[in-house]
Amino acid sequence: MSSVRMDKWLWAARFFKTRSLAARACELGRIQANGQNVKAARDVRVGAMLHVSNDSGDFEIEVLLLSEVRGPASVAQSLYRETEASRELRLKVAAERKAMKQFEQLPAGRPSKRDRRRIIQFRQRLGGDG
């Protein structure tokens, strides 16, 4: 096997849960090969440098092996190698996201009767149903 469809490889490497999500990411320009946006049907070859953006973050990877079947996570991780810069950047972003949660003010609990009345009055002023 000398090449595999981009959406199949991304699915097999476990960057996306389904092939259709991988194809959709390609359509939206979230997958780049050698600096250019790619389509789902484009062939992936060993040695290609890919930039993948998904919910887990941005990955800069090099394709090491090809696969059309989705296997265990340990096998999927052997299909590619993430660059050091990419790994460091993802860890930094995750640490920043975690630090921001400390400053987030969450409500103490349910609104009191007085608070609830104020919420209802506010919604009525906005033209809501209340």
C-alpha positions in Angstrom: 0.0 0.0 0.0 1.7 3.2 -1.2 -1.1 5.7 -0.3 -4.4 6.0 1.6 -7.2 8.5 1.4 -6.8 11.4 3.9 -10.1 10.9 5.7 -9.4 7.2 6.1 -6.0 7.7 7.5 -7.1 10.5 9.9 -9.9 8.1 11.2 -7.5 5.2 11.5 -4.9 7.4 13.4 -7.8 8.3 15.8 -7.7 12.1 15.2 -11.5 11.9 14.5 -14.2 9.5 15.8 -15.7 8.9 12.4 -14.6 9.1 8.8 -17.4 11.7 8.1 -16.0 14.0 10.8 -12.5 13.6 9.2 -13.9 14.5 5.8 -15.8 17.5 7.2 -12.6 18.8 8.8 -10.9 18.6 5.4 -13.8 20.6 3.9 -13.5 23.2 6.5 -9.7 23.6 6.0 -8.6 22.2 9.3 -6.2 19.7 7.7 -3.2 20.9 5.9 -0.5 19.0 4.1 2.8 20.8 3.5 1.1 24.1 4.1 -1.9 23.6 1.8 -5.5 22.7 2.6 -6.4 19.2 1.5 -9.5 17.4 0.4 -10.8 14.2 2.0 -9.9 12.1 -1.1 -6.3 13.3 -1.3 -3.8 10.5 -0.9 -1.5 10.5 2.2 2.0 9.1 1.7 4.7 8.1 4.2 6.8 11.2 5.1 4.1 13.7 4.6 3.9 16.6 7.1 0.3 17.3 8.3 -1.2 20.0 10.4 -4.4 18.7 12.1 -6.8 20.9 14.1 -9.4 19.2 16.1 -11.1 19.5 19.5 -8.0 18.1 21.2 -5.8 20.9 19.8 -3.5 21.6 16.9 -1.1 18.8 15.9 1.9 19.1 13.6 2.7 15.5 12.6 4.8 13.4 10.3 3.2 10.3 8.7 5.2 7.2 9.5 2.9 4.3 8.5 -0.3 3.9 6.5 -3.5 2.2 7.5 -7.1 2.0 6.3 -8.4 0.2 9.3 -9.0 1.6 12.8 -7.2 -0.4 15.4 -6.3 0.1 19.1 -4.9 3.4 20.3 -1.4 2.0 20.7 -1.4 1.0 17.0 -2.8 4.3 15.9 -0.1 6.3 17.8 2.5 4.4 15.8 1.1 5.7 12.5 2.5 9.2 13.1 5.1 11.2 15.1 4.2 14.6 16.6 6.9 17.3 16.4 8.3 18.6 19.7 7.2 22.2 19.0 3.6 21.0 18.5 3.6 18.9 21.7 5.0 21.8 23.8 2.5 24.2 22.4 -0.5 21.9 23.1 0.7 21.3 26.7 1.1 25.1 27.2 -2.4 25.8 25.9 -3.8 23.1 28.1 -2.0 24.5 31.2 -3.4 28.0 30.4 -6.9 26.6 30.0 -6.6 24.8 33.4 -5.3 28.0 35.0 -8.2 30.1 33.7 -10.7 27.8 35.5 -9.3 29.0 38.9 -10.4 32.5 38.1 -13.9 31.5 36.9 -16.7 32.6 39.2 -19.5 30.0 39.4 -22.8 30.7 41.0 -23.0 29.4 44.6 -26.2 27.4 43.9 -29.8 27.9 42.9 -31.0 31.5 42.7 -32.9 32.8 45.6 -36.6 33.8 45.3 -35.5 37.5 45.1 -32.9 36.7 42.4 -35.5 34.6 40.5 -37.9 37.6 40.5 -35.2 39.9 39.1 -34.4 37.4 36.4 -38.1 37.2 35.4 -38.4 41.0 35.4 -35.2 41.3 33.2 -36.5 38.8 30.7 -39.9 40.6 30.5 -38.1 43.9 29.8 -36.3 42.1 26.9 -39.5 41.0 25.4 -39.2 37.4 26.5 -42.0 35.1 27.7 -40.8 35.3 31.3 
